[in-house]
Amino acid sequence: MVRIEQLGDQKMKFSRLALLAFISVIVALAENGNGQTSPNTKPEFIESTLPAVVRIDTPLGHGTGFFISNNGWIVTNHHVIANAPIDPNTGYQFCRLALAKLNDNAEVELVGRQVWGTVFKVSKRSDLALIRADELPAGFARSPFFRLAEKQGKLGDDCFTIGMPARGVNWAIRKGVVSGHGLYPDDFEMGAAKLSSASQSTKAPRDSVADGSYRVTITTCGVNPGDSGGPVFNANKEIIAVNKAIPLVENQVNLDKFTYHIHLNELADFLKELPDAPEISPPVLKPQYLNFSQIVDKDGSQKTIQLVNPKDELIVIMMDIDAKGPSLELEPLRAALQLPEQDFWKKMSIDWAFVKSQRGPTYYFFDLNLDGNFEQVFVSPIDDGASATQYTLSDRTWKFSVATDDFLDRVQFDSSDVQRAFVRSREALAPKIKR
């Protein structure tokens, strides 16, 4: 199995919510207003909770996770591992895990070496991921873990979080109170407007956005970038939520505002069934923070949408071959970019697309039967000597395989008209498609 030994460090971004994804090193004890240690942050309280929290490393970012069993199951955010590398032999994503405990001086101490973890399950809608540690380091014969609370936290209840803040120290514990619960984005008309620089928010009826909505809890725990995927637990050391995001004001993180967390019920639903084997999940990328241009053929038969980031490190070409997608302006595009990945591509009525990065693989997406969903995804590595990989949707299950060198020549749409248009557009875009 191929593993990446050198891990980079780049901030993850999210346009509406500031995704929390970085790390530092040691621990800070929460104090009350008199500067005294709170009863629920005494060393014995921390000693029994801190070892259940892990640091998660991927080549493009860092985050937090926590054990939910004594045999290695770990919960985190999907966005923490979204860019985790894929084992070319199995198609499974993997990451590195660091564990810690308190030593006799009540200081954080790393336990053994980092270990590998495999991603078993994800929910992009609720931004959750389930990882299983491939092994545990010496000193962790069985992993300490959190239990889920039976009920959501009551308003005003004390709550705690442990995470890896970018501007702080690793395994930092903080205390707050439960401030509210709601359905995002349905119940957040005013709040959503404050989370980005958009001047207007569009609140739709709850049933019309159910597919993209999820339940959230709000606290005053004061999480930071780096705490993504960390636990929010009560005074009984039971999980009541999962760290997710912090508000934005004019695209700047406003750290003195509320913290947004994935609700206990979302987590409980996600964990109802633990998979026997890792699930294959193809990369479904959604462009963000990009300038765009739009080209329509003179006869209106085909539309090309090109998105490029300000540094020209990423180019996205989206082809609406039958020109059934909406005519785009900047604000509608920004609104579309708030949707979950699959909803975004479906709204844009994209028949095929490719995403090319200067630093990573090139991705190709195809909606072969034109039903609004991709059935075929190819990943072409930046290393010319490596083989491309292929994801194919069959009977609602994704299959992983190694692609042939001529995989683009083998793409076949159900519609002969679209197939001919694809061949023409591919020839026209050849200079951009080629590495």
C-alpha positions in Angstrom: 0.0 0.0 0.0 1.4 3.4 -1.0 1.5 6.0 1.8 2.6 9.6 1.6 5.3 10.4 4.1 5.7 14.1 3.7 2.6 16.1 4.6 2.0 19.6 3.6 0.2 22.5 5.3 -2.4 24.5 3.5 -5.6 26.2 4.8 -8.9 24.6 3.8 -11.6 27.1 2.8 -15.4 27.1 2.7 -17.3 30.1 1.3 -20.2 30.4 3.8 -18.7 28.9 6.9 -15.1 29.2 7.9 -14.1 25.6 8.0 -11.9 24.8 10.9 -8.9 22.8 9.9 -5.3 23.3 11.3 -3.0 22.4 14.2 -0.3 23.4 16.7 1.1 21.6 20.0 0.3 21.3 23.9 -2.7 22.1 26.1 -4.5 25.1 27.6 -6.8 24.8 30.6 -10.0 26.8 30.6 -10.4 29.1 33.5 -13.3 30.9 35.1 -13.7 34.6 35.5 -11.6 34.6 38.7 -8.7 32.9 37.0 -9.3 29.7 38.9 -9.6 26.3 37.2 -13.3 25.4 36.7 -14.4 22.2 38.5 -15.0 20.5 35.1 -11.5 21.4 33.8 -9.5 19.9 36.7 -6.7 17.6 35.6 -8.7 14.4 36.4 -11.5 15.6 34.1 -9.0 16.4 31.3 -7.0 13.2 31.9 -10.1 11.1 31.1 -11.2 13.0 28.0 -8.0 14.4 26.3 -6.6 10.9 25.2 -9.9 10.3 23.3 -9.1 13.2 21.0 -6.8 12.8 18.0 -5.0 15.0 15.5 -5.7 14.2 11.8 -3.1 15.0 9.1 -3.6 15.0 5.4 -1.3 16.4 2.7 -3.4 19.6 2.4 -4.6 20.2 5.9 -5.0 19.3 9.5 -8.0 18.8 11.8 -9.3 17.1 14.9 -11.2 13.9 15.5 -12.3 11.7 18.5 -12.8 8.1 19.3 -16.3 6.7 19.7 -15.3 3.2 20.5 -12.4 1.3 22.2 -11.4 -0.4 19.0 -10.3 2.5 16.9 -13.4 4.1 15.3 -12.9 7.9 15.0 -15.4 10.7 14.0 -14.3 13.9 12.3 -15.6 16.3 9.6 -15.8 15.3 6.0 -14.0 18.5 5.0 -11.0 17.5 7.2 -10.3 14.4 5.1 -11.9 15.5 1.8 -8.4 15.9 0.2 -6.9 12.9 1.9 -4.8 10.7 -0.5 -6.3 7.6 -2.1 -4.6 4.3 -2.0 -4.2 3.4 -5.7 -4.6 -0.3 -5.1 -8.0 -0.1 -3.2 -9.5 3.3 -3.9 -9.7 4.0 -0.1 -8.8 7.3 1.4 -6.3 7.3 4.3 -4.8 9.8 6.7 -2.3 10.0 9.6 -3.3 10.1 13.3 -1.5 11.5 16.3 -2.6 10.5 19.9 -1.7 12.1 23.2 -2.2 11.8 26.9 -1.4 13.8 30.1 1.9 13.0 31.8 2.6 13.1 35.5 3.1 16.9 35.3 -0.3 17.4 33.7 1.3 18.2 30.4 0.3 16.9 27.0 2.6 14.1 25.7 2.4 12.4 22.3 1.9 8.7 22.5 4.3 6.8 20.3 4.5 7.5 16.6 1.7 8.6 14.2 -0.4 5.8 12.9 -2.4 5.4 9.7 -6.2 5.6 9.6 -8.6 4.5 6.8 -11.7 6.5 5.9 -14.7 4.0 6.1 -17.7 6.3 5.6 -18.6 9.9 4.8 -21.6 12.1 4.7 -21.0 15.2 2.6 -24.5 16.6 3.5 -23.8 16.6 7.3 -20.1 17.0 6.9 -19.2 13.9 8.8 -16.6 11.2 8.3 -15.8 7.9 10.0 -12.2 6.7 10.2 -10.8 3.5 11.7 -7.2 3.5 13.0 -5.2 0.8 11.2 -3.5 0.2 14.5 -3.0 1.8 17.9 0.4 3.0 19.1 2.2 1.4 22.1 0.5 2.5 25.2 -3.0 2.4 23.7 -3.9 -1.3 23.8 -7.6 -0.1 23.7 -8.5 3.4 22.7 -10.3 5.7 25.3 -13.5 7.0 23.8 -16.6 9.2 24.2 -20.1 7.9 24.4 -22.9 9.8 22.8 -25.4 11.6 25.0 -29.0 10.4 24.9 -30.4 13.9 24.5 -29.3 17.2 23.0 -27.7 19.8 25.3 -30.2 22.1 27.0 -29.9 25.8 26.4 -27.5 27.2 29.0 -25.9 23.9 29.8 -22.1 23.9 30.2 -20.2 22.3 27.3 -16.5 21.6 26.4 -14.4 21.0 23.4 -10.8 19.8 22.8 -9.0 20.5 19.6 -6.0 21.7 17.6 -6.4 25.5 17.1 -4.1 27.1 14.5 -3.4 30.0 16.8 -3.0 28.1 20.1 -1.7 24.8 21.3 -2.7 21.2 20.5 -5.3 19.4 22.6 -6.5 22.8 23.9 -9.7 22.5 26.0 -12.3 25.3 26.1 -15.6 25.8 27.9 -18.8 27.4 26.8 -22.6 27.0 27.0 -25.2 25.6 24.6 -26.8 28.6 22.9 -29.3 27.1 20.5 -30.3 24.4 18.0 -31.6 24.8 14.5 -31.8 23.6 10.9 -29.2 25.1 8.6 -29.8 27.0 6.4 -33.5 27.1 6.9 -33.5 28.6 10.4 -30.6 31.0 9.8 -31.9 33.8 7.5 -30.2 36.5 9.5 -27.3 34.3 10.6 -26.6 33.2 7.1 -26.4 36.7 5.9 -23.7 37.4 8.5 -21.7 34.3 7.5 -20.6 35.8 4.2 -20.3 39.1 2.4 -23.5 38.5 0.4 -25.9 41.4 0.9 -29.0 39.3 0.7 -30.0 35.8 2.0 -32.6 33.7 0.4 -34.7 31.7 2.8 -36.6 28.9 1.1 -39.4 26.7 2.5 -38.0 24.0 4.7 -39.2 21.1 2.5 -37.7 22.7 -0.6 -34.1 22.5 0.8 -34.4 19.4 2.9 -31.8 17.5 0.8 -29.1 20.1 1.6 -30.1 20.9 5.1 -28.7 19.6 8.4 -29.3 20.1 12.1 -26.8 22.3 14.0 -26.1 23.2 17.6 -24.6 26.6 18.5 -22.4 27.2 21.5 -20.0 29.7 22.9 -17.0 27.3 23.1 -14.8 29.6 21.1 -13.4 27.1 18.6 -10.8 28.2 16.0 -9.5 27.0 12.6 -7.9 23.7 13.5 -10.7 22.4 15.7 -12.8 21.0 12.8 -14.2 17.6 13.7 -13.5 17.9 17.4 -15.9 16.8 20.1 -18.3 18.9 22.0 -19.2 17.2 25.2 -21.2 17.8 28.4 -20.1 17.7 32.1 -20.8 13.9 32.0 -18.2 13.6 29.2 -20.9 12.6 26.7 -20.8 13.9 23.1 -23.5 16.4 22.3 -22.2 17.8 19.0 -19.2 18.0 16.6 -17.2 21.1 15.8 -17.8 22.4 12.3 -17.5 26.2 11.6 -17.3 29.7 12.9 -19.1 32.8 11.5 -17.6 35.1 8.9 -17.9 38.9 8.8 -16.9 40.4 5.4 -15.0 37.1 4.7 -12.9 37.5 7.9 -13.2 35.0 10.8 -15.0 36.7 13.7 -13.8 34.7 16.6 -15.9 36.4 19.3 -19.2 35.1 17.8 -21.0 31.8 18.2 -19.6 28.5 17.1 -21.5 26.1 14.8 -21.6 22.4 15.4 -23.1 19.3 13.8 -26.1 18.3 15.9 -26.1 15.2 18.1 -29.0 13.7 16.0 -27.1 14.1 12.8 -24.1 12.2 14.4 -26.4 9.5 15.8 -28.0 8.9 12.4 -24.6 8.8 10.7 -23.4 6.1 13.2 -26.4 3.9 13.2 -24.5 1.4 11.0 -20.8 0.8 11.1 -19.6 -0.5 7.7 -17.8 -3.8 7.4 -15.4 -2.4 4.8 -14.5 1.1 3.6 -16.9 2.7 1.2 -15.7 3.8 -2.2 -16.5 7.5 -2.7 -15.3 9.3 -5.8 -14.0 12.8 -5.6 -16.8 15.2 -6.3 -15.2 18.6 -6.3 -17.0 21.9 -6.1 -15.1 25.0 -7.2 -14.9 27.9 -4.8 -13.5 31.5 -4.7 -13.1 31.5 -8.5 -13.4 34.0 -11.3 -15.6 32.8 -14.1 -16.3 33.3 -17.8 -19.1 31.9 -19.9 -19.1 31.1 -23.6 -22.2 30.0 -25.6 -22.0 28.7 -29.1 -23.6 30.9 -31.8 -26.3 28.4 -32.4 -26.9 28.1 -28.7 -26.2 24.3 -28.8 -23.5 24.2 -26.2 -22.3 26.3 -23.3 -18.8 26.3 -21.7 -18.2 27.7 -18.3 -14.6 28.3 -17.2 -13.6 29.1 -13.6 -10.1 30.0 -12.6 -8.8 30.9 -9.2 -7.0 34.2 -8.7 -3.6 32.6 -8.6 -4.3 30.6 -11.7 -3.4 27.4 -9.9 -6.7 25.7 -10.6 -8.9 25.7 -13.7 -12.4 24.2 -14.0 -14.1 23.7 -17.3 -17.8 22.8 -17.2 -19.5 21.7 -20.4 -23.3 22.1 -20.7 -23.4 20.3 -24.1 -27.2 20.5 -24.6 -27.3 24.1 -23.2 -30.1 23.3 -20.7 -28.4 24.9 -17.7 -29.1 28.4 -16.4 -27.5 31.5 -17.8 -25.1 32.6 -15.1 -24.3 35.9 -13.5 -21.9 36.4 -10.7 -24.4 36.5 -7.8 -26.4 33.4 -9.0 -23.1 31.5 -9.3 -22.1 32.5 -5.8 -25.5 31.2 -4.6 -25.1 27.9 -6.5 -21.6 27.5 -4.9 -23.3 27.3 -1.5 -25.1 24.0 -2.5 -23.7 20.6 -1.7 -21.4 19.2 -4.5 -23.9 17.0 -6.3 -26.7 19.6 -6.0 -24.3 22.2 -7.5 -23.4 20.2 -10.6 -27.1 19.2 -11.1 -28.3 22.8 -10.9 -25.6 23.8 -13.4 -26.9 21.0 -15.8 -23.3 20.0 -16.5 -22.8 17.0 -18.8 -19.1 16.7 -18.3 -16.3 18.7 -16.6 -12.7 18.6 -15.8 -10.8 20.1 -12.9 -7.1 20.8 -13.5 -4.6 21.8 -10.7 -1.0 22.7 -11.0 -0.2 20.8 -7.9 -2.5 17.8 -8.0 -4.3 15.3 -10.2 -6.7 16.3 -13.0 -10.3 15.1 -12.4 -12.8 14.3 -15.1 -16.6 14.0 -14.4 -19.2 12.6 -16.8 -23.0 12.4 -16.7 -23.4 9.8 -19.4 -27.2 9.3 -19.2 -27.8 13.1 -18.7 -29.9 12.6 -15.5 -28.0 15.3 -13.6 -25.7 12.9 -11.7 -22.2 11.8 -12.6 -21.8 8.1 -13.3 -18.1 8.1 -14.3 -15.2 9.9 -12.7 -11.5 9.6 -13.7 -8.5 10.8 -11.8 -5.3 11.4 -13.8 -2.2 11.7 -11.5 0.3 14.5 -11.9 3.0 11.8 -12.1 3.2 10.8 -15.8 4.4 7.4 -14.9 1.3 6.6 -12.8 -1.9 5.1 -14.1 -5.2 7.0 -14.0 -8.0 5.6 -11.8 -11.6 5.2 -12.6 -14.8 5.4 -10.5 -18.0 3.9 -12.1 -21.5 4.1 -10.6 -23.3 0.7 -10.9 -26.5 -0.2 -9.1 -26.1 2.8 -6.8 -22.6 1.6 -5.7 -19.3 3.1 -6.8 -16.7 0.7 -8.2 -13.0 1.5 -8.3 -10.5 0.3 -10.9 -7.4 1.3 -12.8 -8.2 3.2 -16.0 -6.7 2.5 -19.4 -4.4 5.1 -21.0 -7.0 6.0 -23.6 -9.9 6.4 -21.0 -11.1 9.7 -22.6 -11.5 7.9 -26.0 -13.7 5.3 -24.3 -16.2 7.8 -22.8 -19.6 7.1 -24.4 -22.7 9.2 -23.7 -26.2 7.6 -24.2 -27.2 10.4 -26.6 -25.4 10.3 -30.0 -25.9 14.1 -30.4 -24.2 14.7 -27.0 -21.4 12.2 -27.9 -20.6 14.1 -31.1 -20.6 17.4 -29.2 -18.3 15.9 -26.6 -15.8 14.9 -29.2 -15.8 18.4 -30.8 -15.5 20.2 -27.4 -12.7 17.8 -26.3 -10.7 18.6 -29.5 -11.2 22.3 -28.9 -10.1 22.1 -25.3 -7.2 19.8 -25.9 -4.5 22.4 -25.0 -6.2 23.0 -21.6 -6.9 19.3 -20.9 -3.3 18.3 -21.6 -0.9 18.6 -18.7 
